[in-house]
Amino acid sequence: MILVIFLSVLTCILIFAISLWVISAGNAAPFLDDNGKTVTGSISEKIRVPINGAEQGMFIKGIDKTKPVLMFLHGGPGMPEYAVSRQYPLVLENYFTVCWWEQRGAGLSYRANISPETMTFDQLIDDAIEVTNYLRKRFNQEKIYLMAHSGGTFIGIQAAAKAPELFHAYLAMSQITNQLESEKLAYKYMVEQFTQLGDQKMLRKFRKYPVDKINTPDYYVMRDAPMHRLGIGTTRAMKSVISGVFWPVMLNKEYTLAEKINIWRGKSFTTKTVGLWNKLVITDLTKKVEKLDIPVYFFHGKHDYTTNYQLAKDYFEKLQAPLKRFYSFEHSAHSPLFEEPEKMQFILKKDVLAVKQNHSDMTVSPN
């Protein structure tokens, strides 16, 4: 009987592994028209480029490759978002040629022999600038747009401050500010919520991490589940990182199976092995970058406790820039681009690309 169970489990594992391998062709999916033909003038590539001594991977996507170029800096640290983004309505590719760069040590750019000494935020900032120069040269554009999400904003805003002449504008989705303070506010909120719910099991998990321990990678991993249960994590609707992140990555046909495995290896490497999270969480970015010389756009979900909404708004008010706009997303948590795509599309088309001179906090309707 035990042998039968063992063979059954082994068979299921083999079928699962073979199925993942079959759907993991690893080719960039083209944009198709209603007749199933590749859209004329579109671009869809998965490439690797030598950047500052390391081969780094990226997807380059766009309905019209003559559109302005936008580089997207994913969060984490170390968590590429291209695979997950495919399960949501496309927005960016309609208006830009988008470079979904997977940063040094992450996803397509992960290598087992990467030197931990090269995994610093200064290096990642320099990498971002070098990828920008690659895109400028390749697409013959003097400047590009820079969009960053969550952990990517820690790199993005510093790159924009260091080399403003390379960018049309800086677009921040869920901008990091003082992350340690953000974590404390989230911790307090979650404990209050689970106390009201009478969830003693979850409260015991929080008691393992008193407030002075919340800057550790282990707490960072633990807090994902309670955040998603309360609708204050990646999206309001995402209740589990397994169904919301893990499976979309594993089922994405544009990565090979080895590349999918490397996404998780890279995530662990950047967060735990080289400790980028520890460095990020103790840095007060509001004091590090107080001015940008290019237009700035903040997009933030009101229910976001991963990077606190109010702290981002306070930082926005303090930040000096020639033009700045703050957009509040009423129905979003940490990912407005994915949660309210129609509103984001409206803003990009009618405001960002039009460069309207209005500095107020806008509640914009796509209708």
SEVEX-951035 format. One record per residue (C-alpha): residue in three letters; x, y, z. Coordinates in steps of 0.25 Angstrom, whole numbers, plus 5000, padded with zeros to 4 digits. Example, Ala and Ser with C-alpha at 12.3 -4.5 7.8 and 13.67 -1.06 7.14 Angstrom:
<atoms>
   aa     x     y     z
  Ala  5049  4982  5031
  Ser  5055  4996  5029
</atoms>
This chain:
<atoms>
   aa     x     y     z
  Met  5000  5000  5000
  Ile  5011  5010  5004
  Leu  5018  5006  4990
  Val  5005  5009  4983
  Ile  5004  5023  4989
  Phe  5019  5026  4987
  Leu  5018  5022  4972
  Ser  5005  5030  4971
  Val  5011  5043  4977
  Leu  5024  5041  4968
  Thr  5015  5040  4956
  Cys  5008  5052  4959
  Ile  5021  5060  4962
  Leu  5026  5055  4948
  Ile  5013  5059  4941
  Phe  5014  5072  4947
  Ala  5028  5075  4944
  Ile  5026  5070  4930
  Ser  5014  5079  4928
  Leu  5022  5091  4933
  Trp  5033  5088  4924
  Val  5024  5087  4912
  Ile  5018  5100  4914
  Ser  5031  5107  4917
  Ala  5036  5109  4903
  Gly  5042  5122  4907
  Asn  5039  5131  4894
  Ala  5034  5145  4895
  Ala  5020  5145  4891
  Pro  5017  5154  4879
  Phe  5005  5164  4878
  Leu  4994  5158  4869
  Asp  4983  5165  4862
  Asp  4969  5159  4860
  Asn  4974  5150  4849
  Gly  4985  5144  4858
  Lys  4996  5151  4850
  Thr  5007  5159  4857
  Val  5003  5174  4858
  Thr  5011  5182  4848
  Gly  5022  5191  4854
  Ser  5021  5184  4868
  Ile  5032  5179  4876
  Ser  5033  5167  4885
  Glu  5047  5162  4889
  Lys  5054  5155  4901
  Ile  5068  5158  4900
  Arg  5081  5159  4909
  Val  5090  5170  4908
  Pro  5104  5172  4915
  Ile  5102  5183  4926
  Asn  5114  5188  4934
  Gly  5121  5174  4933
  Ala  5109  5165  4935
  Glu  5099  5159  4925
  Gln  5085  5164  4928
  Gly  5072  5160  4923
  Met  5060  5168  4919
  Phe  5047  5167  4911
  Ile  5044  5179  4901
  Lys  5030  5180  4897
  Gly  5021  5190  4890
  Ile  5009  5191  4880
  Asp  5017  5201  4872
  Lys  5032  5202  4874
  Thr  5033  5216  4869
  Lys  5026  5220  4882
  Pro  5034  5227  4894
  Val  5042  5217  4901
  Leu  5039  5214  4916
  Met  5048  5206  4925
  Phe  5040  5199  4936
  Leu  5048  5196  4949
  His  5042  5184  4957
  Gly  5041  5183  4972
  Gly  5045  5173  4982
  Pro  5057  5174  4983
  Gly  5059  5164  4973
  Met  5045  5161  4968
  Pro  5042  5163  4953
  Glu  5028  5166  4950
  Tyr  5027  5164  4935
  Ala  5022  5149  4937
  Val  5011  5154  4947
  Ser  5007  5166  4938
  Arg  5003  5157  4927
  Gln  4990  5153  4935
  Tyr  4985  5168  4935
  Pro  4980  5176  4924
  Leu  4992  5182  4916
  Val  4994  5197  4918
  Leu  5008  5202  4916
  Glu  5010  5195  4903
  Asn  4999  5203  4897
  Tyr  5006  5216  4899
  Phe  5021  5212  4900
  Thr  5032  5203  4896
  Val  5034  5196  4909
  Cys  5047  5190  4914
  Trp  5043  5181  4926
  Trp  5058  5180  4931
  Glu  5061  5169  4941
  Gln  5071  5175  4950
  Arg  5085  5169  4953
  Gly  5083  5156  4961
  Ala  5068  5155  4958
  Gly  5060  5146  4948
  Leu  5067  5146  4935
  Ser  5079  5153  4941
  Tyr  5081  5143  4951
  Arg  5094  5135  4951
  Ala  5099  5125  4961
  Asn  5113  5131  4961
  Ile  5109  5146  4963
  Ser  5118  5152  4972
  Pro  5111  5157  4985
  Glu  5121  5169  4985
  Thr  5114  5174  4973
  Met  5100  5174  4979
  Thr  5099  5188  4984
  Phe  5089  5199  4982
  Asp  5100  5208  4976
  Gln  5102  5197  4966
  Leu  5088  5195  4962
  Ile  5086  5210  4961
  Asp  5098  5210  4951
  Asp  5092  5198  4944
  Ala  5079  5205  4942
  Ile  5086  5217  4936
  Glu  5094  5208  4927
  Val  5081  5201  4922
  Thr  5075  5214  4919
  Asn  5087  5218  4911
  Tyr  5086  5205  4903
  Leu  5071  5208  4900
  Arg  5074  5222  4896
  Lys  5084  5218  4886
  Arg  5076  5206  4881
  Phe  5063  5213  4879
  Asn  5070  5227  4875
  Gln  5063  5234  4886
  Glu  5070  5245  4894
  Lys  5062  5243  4906
  Ile  5053  5232  4912
  Tyr  5042  5230  4922
  Leu  5046  5224  4935
  Met  5035  5216  4943
  Ala  5038  5209  4956
  His  5029  5201  4965
  Ser  5031  5198  4980
  Gly  5046  5194  4983
  Gly  5049  5199  4969
  Thr  5046  5213  4973
  Phe  5057  5212  4983
  Ile  5066  5211  4971
  Gly  5058  5219  4961
  Ile  5057  5232  4968
  Gln  5072  5232  4971
  Ala  5075  5229  4957
  Ala  5066  5240  4953
  Ala  5074  5249  4962
  Lys  5087  5245  4957
  Ala  5085  5246  4943
  Pro  5072  5255  4940
  Glu  5077  5258  4926
  Leu  5073  5244  4922
  Phe  5059  5244  4925
  His  5046  5251  4921
  Ala  5040  5248  4934
  Tyr  5040  5239  4947
  Leu  5027  5231  4949
  Ala  5026  5225  4963
  Met  5016  5214  4966
  Ser  5016  5212  4981
  Gln  5028  5220  4984
  Ile  5037  5216  4996
  Thr  5040  5227  5006
  Asn  5044  5223  5020
  Gln  5042  5208  5019
  Leu  5044  5205  5034
  Glu  5034  5215  5038
  Ser  5024  5209  5027
  Glu  5027  5195  5033
  Lys  5024  5200  5047
  Leu  5010  5206  5042
  Ala  5007  5193  5035
  Tyr  5010  5185  5047
  Lys  5002  5193  5056
  Tyr  4990  5193  5046
  Met  4991  5178  5044
  Val  4992  5175  5059
  Glu  4979  5183  5062
  Gln  4972  5176  5050
  Phe  4975  5162  5055
  Thr  4972  5166  5069
  Gln  4958  5170  5065
  Leu  4956  5158  5057
  Gly  4961  5149  5069
  Asp  4971  5142  5060
  Gln  4981  5137  5071
  Lys  4989  5128  5062
  Met  4993  5140  5053
  Leu  4995  5149  5066
  Arg  5005  5138  5071
  Lys  5013  5140  5058
  Phe  5014  5155  5060
  Arg  5018  5153  5074
  Lys  5031  5145  5069
  Tyr  5035  5159  5062
  Pro  5034  5170  5072
  Val  5035  5184  5066
  Asp  5050  5185  5067
  Lys  5051  5172  5059
  Ile  5043  5176  5047
  Asn  5055  5180  5038
  Thr  5059  5165  5036
  Pro  5057  5157  5023
  Asp  5049  5146  5031
  Tyr  5039  5157  5036
  Tyr  5038  5162  5022
  Val  5034  5148  5017
  Met  5025  5146  5028
  Arg  5017  5158  5026
  Asp  5013  5155  5012
  Ala  5001  5145  5016
  Pro  4995  5155  5026
  Met  4996  5167  5017
  His  4989  5159  5006
  Arg  4978  5154  5015
  Leu  4975  5168  5019
  Gly  4975  5173  5005
  Ile  4987  5183  5007
  Gly  4997  5175  5000
  Thr  5001  5173  4985
  Thr  4986  5176  4981
  Arg  4973  5178  4988
  Ala  4968  5165  4982
  Met  4980  5156  4983
  Lys  4978  5148  4996
  Ser  4990  5138  4994
  Val  5004  5140  4988
  Ile  5003  5126  4983
  Ser  4991  5128  4974
  Gly  4994  5142  4971
  Val  5009  5142  4968
  Phe  5015  5128  4969
  Trp  5005  5121  4959
  Pro  5005  5133  4949
  Val  5021  5132  4948
  Met  5021  5117  4947
  Leu  5010  5117  4936
  Asn  5016  5128  4928
  Lys  5020  5122  4914
  Glu  5031  5133  4911
  Tyr  5041  5128  4922
  Thr  5048  5114  4921
  Leu  5046  5105  4933
  Ala  5060  5108  4937
  Glu  5058  5123  4936
  Lys  5045  5121  4945
  Ile  5053  5114  4955
  Asn  5064  5125  4955
  Ile  5053  5136  4958
  Trp  5051  5129  4972
  Arg  5066  5127  4973
  Gly  5069  5141  4970
  Lys  5058  5146  4980
  Ser  5065  5138  4991
  Phe  5079  5143  4987
  Thr  5076  5158  4987
  Thr  5067  5158  4999
  Lys  5074  5148  5008
  Thr  5088  5145  5003
  Val  5093  5159  5000
  Gly  5083  5166  5009
  Leu  5077  5177  5000
  Trp  5065  5178  5008
  Asn  5072  5181  5021
  Lys  5079  5192  5014
  Leu  5066  5198  5008
  Val  5058  5197  5020
  Ile  5068  5205  5029
  Thr  5069  5217  5018
  Asp  5061  5229  5019
  Leu  5059  5232  5005
  Thr  5052  5245  5008
  Lys  5065  5251  5013
  Lys  5074  5244  5002
  Val  5066  5250  4990
  Glu  5060  5264  4993
  Lys  5059  5269  4978
  Leu  5058  5264  4964
  Asp  5060  5273  4952
  Ile  5050  5266  4943
  Pro  5034  5264  4944
  Val  5030  5254  4955
  Tyr  5017  5246  4956
  Phe  5013  5238  4968
  Phe  5003  5227  4966
  His  4998  5221  4980
  Gly  4987  5212  4985
  Lys  4979  5217  4997
  His  4979  5203  5003
  Asp  4994  5201  5001
  Tyr  5002  5197  5014
  Thr  5013  5191  5007
  Thr  5019  5205  5004
  Asn  5010  5214  5013
  Tyr  5000  5223  5005
  Gln  5001  5235  5015
  Leu  5016  5235  5016
  Ala  5017  5235  5000
  Lys  5008  5247  5000
  Asp  5016  5254  5011
  Tyr  5029  5251  5003
  Phe  5022  5256  4990
  Glu  5019  5270  4997
  Lys  5033  5271  5001
  Leu  5040  5267  4988
  Gln  5044  5278  4979
  Ala  5042  5277  4964
  Pro  5039  5286  4952
  Leu  5025  5279  4951
  Lys  5019  5268  4960
  Arg  5006  5261  4961
  Phe  5000  5251  4971
  Tyr  4989  5242  4967
  Ser  4981  5235  4978
  Phe  4975  5221  4974
  Glu  4963  5219  4982
  His  4961  5204  4980
  Ser  4976  5200  4980
  Ala  4986  5195  4989
  His  5000  5193  4985
  Ser  4999  5192  4969
  Pro  4990  5202  4963
  Leu  4995  5199  4949
  Phe  4989  5185  4950
  Glu  4977  5188  4959
  Glu  4971  5200  4952
  Pro  4977  5199  4938
  Glu  4967  5208  4931
  Lys  4969  5219  4941
  Met  4984  5218  4939
  Gln  4983  5218  4924
  Phe  4974  5230  4924
  Ile  4985  5237  4933
  Leu  4997  5233  4924
  Lys  4990  5237  4911
  Lys  4983  5250  4916
  Asp  4993  5255  4926
  Val  5007  5249  4926
  Leu  5009  5249  4911
  Ala  5002  5262  4909
  Val  5010  5268  4920
  Lys  4999  5277  4926
  Gln  5004  5288  4936
  Asn  4995  5285  4948
  His  5001  5281  4961
  Ser  4989  5277  4969
  Asp  4985  5263  4975
  Met  4976  5258  4964
  Thr  4964  5248  4966
  Val  4963  5245  4951
  Ser  4952  5237  4945
  Pro  4954  5229  4932
  Asn  4940  5232  4928
</atoms>
